[in-house]
Amino acid sequence: MATNPKQVVTLTVNGEAHEVLIEGRRTLADVLRENVGLTGTKLGCEHGVCGACTVLLDGSAVRSCLIFAVQAEGAEIATVEGLAEDGKLDHVQQAFTDNHGLQCGFCTAGMLMSVHALLAENPDPTEDEIRVGLNGNLCRCTGYQNIVKSTAAAAAAGKAARSSAQAS
């Protein structure tokens, strides 16, 4: 009879180290939710299609349902819980709030993390680039108009913040 040995893995999530004892076959999504207690990362399809489980791994958007947690050891993992600072929404969260980019909330964490990755790569995307950048995230509640609008507003806010920082 085969056993599933457990091992200690240290994951750095939102800048904080978490030592977890897990089986090697556990997904990053499951470990984030069940072992680390960060339930903002949602499990939708568990096949990497819907994007609800998107987190940033060393700055790149990844589907945490497709990655084993052991693969993330030594990497920087960012989840939706790490976006706000001192209780203040970051510019992407604020843009989604202001522009009605939030509906039921199930896809929201994955959308926010994907927008962060998109804007890190392309800080001033066109509407078409936004739509392509978010094409791996499914939302059953909207026609995506307010999500695209929110992303454009987040890009503008980021641009304004960069201009303000350069002027200082």
KEKE-3310 file (N, C-alpha, C; in steps of 0.2 Angstrom, whole numbers, plus 5000, padded with zeros to 4 digits):
npx = (5004:5003:5010:5007:5019:5022:5029:5039:5036:5041:5032:5031:5020:5012:5023:5025:5032:5027:5026:5022:5016:5014:5007:5015:5007:4998:4989:4993:4983:4974:4982:4985:4972:4967:4978:4985:4976:4970:4957:4953:4957:4949:4942:4936:4934:4944:4953:4961:4954:4945:4951:4948:4956:4968:4984:4999:5014:5030:5028:5021:5006:4997:4988:4983:4977:4983:4996:5008:5010:5023:5030:5031:5039:5051:5048:5040:5024:5009:4993:4975:4973:4984:4984:4978:4983:4987:4973:4968:4962:4970:4975:4970:4960:4952:4948:4940:4930:4925:4920:4911:4915:4914:4904:4896:4907:4914:4924:4932:4944:4953:4952:4957:4970:4975:4974:4983:4995:4994:4995:5007:5015:5011:5008:4999:4987:4978:4960:4957:4969:4967:4956:4961:4971:4964:4957:4958:4950:4935:4919:4903:4893:4893:4894:4907:4910:4911:4922:4932:4932:4935:4948:4954:4953:4961:4973:4975:4975:4986:4996:4994:4999:5012:5017:5015:5024:5036:5036:5038)
npy = (4994:5011:5025:5042:5053:5066:5083:5096:5112:5129:5143:5159:5171:5185:5192:5186:5172:5155:5140:5124:5108:5096:5085:5080:5081:5091:5105:5122:5131:5124:5123:5136:5140:5131:5128:5139:5148:5158:5163:5170:5166:5158:5142:5137:5130:5120:5116:5125:5134:5144:5155:5159:5156:5163:5169:5178:5173:5176:5188:5184:5180:5166:5150:5144:5132:5123:5121:5113:5115:5113:5117:5130:5134:5145:5155:5171:5173:5181:5186:5190:5195:5202:5214:5226:5239:5243:5243:5251:5251:5245:5253:5246:5238:5249:5255:5245:5245:5258:5258:5249:5235:5224:5210:5197:5192:5181:5178:5189:5190:5183:5190:5203:5200:5196:5208:5215:5209:5211:5225:5227:5222:5229:5245:5254:5250:5247:5246:5234:5227:5225:5217:5205:5203:5199:5188:5175:5174:5170:5177:5175:5184:5197:5207:5210:5223:5233:5228:5229:5243:5246:5241:5249:5261:5258:5257:5271:5277:5271:5277:5290:5290:5286:5298:5308:5303:5304:5318:5322)
npz = (5000:4995:5003:5007:5010:5021:5021:5026:5021:5017:5014:5007:5009:5004:5010:5022:5030:5030:5038:5033:5035:5024:5011:4996:4985:4987:4981:4978:4979:4988:4999:5003:5006:5016:5025:5027:5029:5021:5013:5002:4989:4977:4973:4958:4945:4946:4936:4930:4921:4924:4932:4945:4955:4954:4958:4962:4958:4961:4955:4943:4936:4941:4940:4954:4957:4949:4952:4962:4980:4985:4974:4975:4985:4991:4982:4980:4985:4981:4987:4986:4999:5002:4996:5001:5011:5028:5030:5020:5003:4989:4973:4963:4968:4973:4961:4956:4965:4964:4951:4949:4946:4953:4957:4962:4968:4968:4957:4959:4967:4959:4947:4952:4955:4942:4935:4942:4938:4924:4923:4929:4919:4908:4910:4904:4896:4881:4878:4871:4874:4888:4888:4882:4891:4902:4898:4903:4914:4921:4923:4929:4931:4924:4910:4907:4905:4915:4922:4913:4912:4925:4926:4917:4924:4935:4929:4925:4938:4943:4934:4937:4950:4949:4941:4951:4961:4954:4953:4965)
capx = (5000:5007:5008:5008:5023:5022:5035:5038:5037:5040:5029:5031:5014:5011:5028:5026:5034:5022:5029:5017:5017:5009:5008:5018:5002:4993:4989:4994:4976:4972:4986:4983:4965:4966:4984:4988:4970:4969:4952:4951:4959:4944:4942:4931:4934:4950:4956:4965:4951:4941:4955:4946:4962:4974:4988:5005:5020:5036:5025:5017:4999:4997:4983:4986:4974:4987:5003:5009:5012:5030:5034:5031:5044:5056:5045:5035:5017:5004:4986:4971:4973:4990:4984:4976:4988:4984:4966:4966:4962:4975:4972:4966:4954:4948:4945:4935:4924:4922:4918:4906:4918:4913:4897:4895:4913:4918:4929:4935:4951:4957:4952:4962:4977:4977:4975:4990:5000:4993:4997:5014:5018:5009:5005:4995:4985:4972:4954:4959:4974:4964:4952:4966:4974:4959:4953:4958:4946:4928:4914:4896:4888:4894:4896:4914:4911:4913:4928:4937:4932:4939:4955:4957:4953:4966:4979:4975:4977:4993:4999:4994:5003:5019:5018:5015:5030:5041:5036:5041)
capy = (5000:5017:5031:5049:5056:5073:5086:5103:5117:5136:5147:5166:5173:5192:5194:5182:5165:5150:5133:5120:5101:5094:5080:5084:5081:5096:5111:5128:5134:5121:5125:5143:5141:5126:5128:5146:5152:5164:5160:5174:5163:5153:5136:5136:5124:5116:5114:5131:5137:5150:5160:5161:5154:5166:5172:5180:5169:5180:5193:5182:5177:5158:5147:5140:5125:5119:5121:5110:5120:5112:5120:5137:5135:5149:5160:5176:5172:5187:5184:5196:5197:5206:5220:5232:5241:5247:5244:5255:5247:5248:5257:5241:5237:5255:5256:5240:5247:5264:5257:5243:5230:5219:5208:5192:5192:5174:5179:5195:5189:5181:5196:5208:5198:5196:5215:5217:5206:5214:5232:5227:5221:5235:5250:5259:5245:5249:5242:5227:5224:5223:5211:5200:5201:5196:5182:5169:5175:5170:5180:5173:5189:5203:5207:5212:5231:5236:5225:5232:5250:5246:5240:5256:5266:5256:5259:5278:5279:5270:5282:5297:5289:5287:5305:5311:5301:5307:5325:5324)
capz = (5000:4995:5007:5005:5015:5022:5021:5029:5016:5019:5009:5008:5006:5006:5013:5028:5030:5033:5038:5033:5034:5018:5006:4990:4980:4988:4977:4981:4981:4994:5005:5004:5009:5022:5029:5028:5031:5016:5009:4996:4983:4977:4969:4954:4940:4948:4930:4927:4916:4926:4934:4951:4960:4952:4963:4959:4960:4959:4951:4937:4937:4940:4943:4960:4957:4944:4955:4969:4985:4985:4969:4977:4990:4989:4978:4983:4983:4983:4986:4987:5006:5003:4992:5005:5016:5033:5029:5014:4997:4984:4968:4958:4972:4973:4955:4955:4969:4961:4944:4949:4944:4958:4957:4967:4972:4967:4953:4961:4969:4953:4943:4954:4954:4935:4934:4945:4934:4918:4924:4930:4912:4903:4914:4901:4891:4878:4880:4868:4878:4894:4886:4881:4897:4907:4894:4906:4920:4919:4927:4926:4933:4921:4903:4908:4904:4921:4924:4909:4914:4932:4924:4914:4929:4939:4925:4926:4945:4944:4930:4941:4956:4946:4940:4957:4964:4950:4954:4972)
cpx = (5004:5005:5010:5012:5022:5028:5034:5040:5036:5038:5029:5025:5013:5016:5029:5027:5029:5025:5023:5019:5012:5011:5010:5013:4997:4994:4990:4988:4974:4976:4985:4977:4965:4972:4986:4982:4968:4964:4950:4953:4953:4945:4936:4931:4939:4953:4960:4961:4947:4945:4953:4952:4968:4977:4994:5010:5026:5034:5021:5011:4999:4990:4985:4982:4979:4994:5003:5012:5020:5034:5034:5036:5049:5054:5041:5028:5013:4997:4982:4972:4979:4989:4982:4982:4986:4976:4963:4967:4967:4972:4968:4959:4949:4944:4939:4929:4921:4918:4913:4909:4917:4905:4896:4901:4917:4924:4934:4942:4955:4958:4957:4969:4979:4978:4981:4995:5000:4996:5005:5018:5017:5005:4999:4991:4978:4966:4955:4964:4972:4960:4956:4969:4970:4955:4953:4954:4939:4924:4907:4891:4888:4895:4903:4915:4914:4920:4933:4937:4936:4946:4958:4958:4959:4973:4980:4977:4984:4998:5000:4999:5010:5021:5019:5022:5036:5042:5039:5048)
cpy = (5006:5022:5037:5053:5063:5076:5093:5108:5124:5140:5154:5169:5180:5194:5191:5175:5161:5144:5129:5113:5098:5088:5083:5085:5087:5102:5117:5132:5131:5122:5132:5144:5137:5127:5135:5150:5158:5161:5164:5171:5157:5148:5136:5130:5118:5113:5119:5135:5144:5156:5162:5160:5158:5170:5174:5176:5173:5185:5191:5179:5170:5156:5142:5133:5120:5118:5117:5115:5119:5115:5128:5139:5139:5155:5165:5175:5178:5184:5191:5199:5202:5212:5226:5233:5245:5248:5248:5251:5250:5250:5252:5240:5243:5256:5251:5242:5253:5263:5251:5237:5223:5216:5203:5191:5186:5175:5185:5195:5188:5187:5201:5206:5198:5203:5217:5215:5210:5221:5232:5226:5227:5240:5254:5255:5249:5244:5235:5223:5221:5217:5205:5198:5198:5190:5176:5169:5175:5173:5178:5179:5195:5201:5209:5220:5234:5234:5228:5240:5251:5245:5246:5261:5265:5258:5267:5280:5277:5275:5288:5296:5289:5294:5309:5310:5304:5315:5327:5324)
cpz = (5000:5000:5004:5010:5015:5022:5023:5023:5019:5013:5011:5005:5009:5011:5020:5027:5033:5032:5038:5032:5030:5015:5000:4985:4981:4984:4981:4983:4988:5000:5007:5008:5016:5027:5032:5030:5027:5011:5003:4990:4983:4972:4965:4950:4942:4942:4927:4922:4918:4929:4941:4956:4958:4958:4959:4962:4957:4954:4945:4939:4936:4943:4948:4961:4953:4947:4962:4973:4985:4980:4970:4982:4987:4984:4983:4980:4985:4982:4987:4994:5007:4999:4996:5010:5021:5033:5024:5007:4993:4978:4963:4962:4972:4967:4953:4959:4966:4954:4943:4945:4948:4957:4963:4971:4971:4963:4955:4962:4963:4948:4945:4954:4947:4933:4936:4940:4927:4918:4926:4923:4907:4907:4911:4895:4888:4880:4877:4872:4885:4893:4885:4887:4903:4904:4898:4913:4918:4925:4924:4928:4928:4913:4902:4907:4910:4924:4920:4911:4921:4931:4921:4919:4934:4936:4926:4933:4946:4940:4934:4947:4954:4945:4946:4961:4961:4952:4961:4973)
residu = (MET:ALA:THR:ASN:PRO:LYS:GLN:VAL:VAL:THR:LEU:THR:VAL:ASN:GLY:GLU:ALA:HIS:GLU:VAL:LEU:ILE:GLU:GLY:ARG:ARG:THR:LEU:ALA:ASP:VAL:LEU:ARG:GLU:ASN:VAL:GLY:LEU:THR:GLY:THR:LYS:LEU:GLY:CYS:GLU:HIS:GLY:VAL:CYS:GLY:ALA:CYS:THR:VAL:LEU:LEU:ASP:GLY:SER:ALA:VAL:ARG:SER:CYS:LEU:ILE:PHE:ALA:VAL:GLN:ALA:GLU:GLY:ALA:GLU:ILE:ALA:THR:VAL:GLU:GLY:LEU:ALA:GLU:ASP:GLY:LYS:LEU:ASP:HIS:VAL:GLN:GLN:ALA:PHE:THR:ASP:ASN:HIS:GLY:LEU:GLN:CYS:GLY:PHE:CYS:THR:ALA:GLY:MET:LEU:MET:SER:VAL:HIS:ALA:LEU:LEU:ALA:GLU:ASN:PRO:ASP:PRO:THR:GLU:ASP:GLU:ILE:ARG:VAL:GLY:LEU:ASN:GLY:ASN:LEU:CYS:ARG:CYS:THR:GLY:TYR:GLN:ASN:ILE:VAL:LYS:SER:THR:ALA:ALA:ALA:ALA:ALA:ALA:GLY:LYS:ALA:ALA:ARG:SER:SER:ALA:GLN:ALA:SER)
# end
